[in-house]
């Protein structure tokens, strides 16, 4: 092999200048030559002589002359120079003996080194594990739901299964699955299939004139009927729980007859039950609640559980039934509304077949004020509509006001009226799940809409109630409702303000809404922790294992 140096023979003690003919500067190398003469296959015998300049630090440098001066002799270095590299076996030994960090030992538990293997790069393992996680979630959540939905369908059912929100009661509604017929013009009441967790809790309030106290009754989380009252502040009555056989989410309707409270609910078998008593404001007094005679009638409601009672403050004005003290409306199985009248003098009930055609109606709101009986409901276009009768109509039902807005399918209807100012307020839930109020002046054929106000957002199908069904003139009236999809109850307030300049009343609304203390109806508890399903727990465990595995891979990769 030809030498990489010049073939010119020179004295080793006098290195030639680079400017001499036939010589070139030595090439730069990162490693020593294979031999003294550049032979690739020669072994190293000895290191070449290296020369250094004897000039010491601080010597003055004379200016260069134009003549080429002879370089000073270099001093040879005699010590041996070690090669700046390690052998392959020494590198592997050093890597294997590298100590692992405590963090690696704690987290990774010395798991097998997979991610650093060329066959299994870390990104590939991550992708495989991610796919497994997705499959686990699908198997744990989607497939059980599909199987359940197929199991719920009946092969003999020829109708279409529709998910909808359906009215539960005058002061209640339910979100549920309906089995609806395909006919768009049918007015037959739809049949519901309900589950307990689809109900919203029921509640109602009533005021006793003698003690100026307001009492509220509501269904609790454990099939009980609770009683609270307010004198200076809200507190629990004694006893607080007055019934324990209440249907989950049963509506509650209460009325005051001669300073005696009559409260009604639906039991676990869908039968209407009731209690009556005369509570006091003393928490040390043990109030006595007696079973109501309504239980002996065995009146069974539809699955919507709708019940509603109303009292005529001026019952002497209704000559067709002047002996009745209270009226009960309820939804019957198979569709339709029935009405019963109650006489407080005889404690007897009587069925009354004197209501208008309410085909397809799931609930009604009754109003008896100033000698005019009015029923509020929704028509087949989901608009608020009314029926009324009075002496002027010879006690024949006439179609009354129909509102322009579309209501929510599950809307409740709440009527507040007073004969003193001839005012009526109708509160309902519109298609956007907002509470809305119509304000009227006059009754029957003289009823005129004076204002239309959107109030607050609310839970779909919220129940509505108030303590002031009549005779509230000049007072702030509380309207109780549900929001945020929980078991909590809130209330907003308004009052009618008379304008002497324009000679008409206009409502004044309070700022914001307020949370009712003590009340926790049937429904979602806002303070409870979320209960995870087995499929969700399985997904969390798999995700934790995957995360631990990826941390191991990263730790091993960094440790090596």
Buried (B, 14 or more C-beta within 10 A) or exposed (E): EEEBBEEEEEEEEEBBEEEEEEBEEEEEEEEEBBBBEEBEEEEEEEEEEEBEEEEEEEEEEEEEEEEEEEEEEBEEEEEEEEEEEEEEEEEEEEEEEEEEEEEBEEBBEEBEBBBBEEEBBBEEBBEEBEEEBEEBBEEBBEEEEEEEEEEEEEEEEEEEBEEEBBBBBBBBBBBBBBBBEEEEEEEEBBBBEBEEEBBBBBBBBBBBEEBEBBBBBBBBBEBBBBBBBBBEEBBEBBEBBBBEBBBBBBBBBBBBBEEEBBBBBBBEEBBBBBBBBBBBBEBEEEBEBEEBBBBEBEBBBBBBBBBBBBBBBEBEBBEEBEBBBBBBBBBBEEBBBBBBBBBBEEEEBEEBEEBBEBEBBBBBBBBBBBBBBBBBBBBEEBEBBBBBBBEBBEBEBBEBBEBEBBBBBBBBBBBBBBBEBBBBBBBBBBEEBBBBBBBBBBBBEEBEBBBEBEBBBBBBBBBBBBBBBBBBBEEEBBBBBBBEBBBBBBBBBBBBEEEEEEEBBEBEBBEEBEEBEBBBBBBBEEEEEEEEEEBBEBBEEBEEEBEBBBEBBBBBBEBE
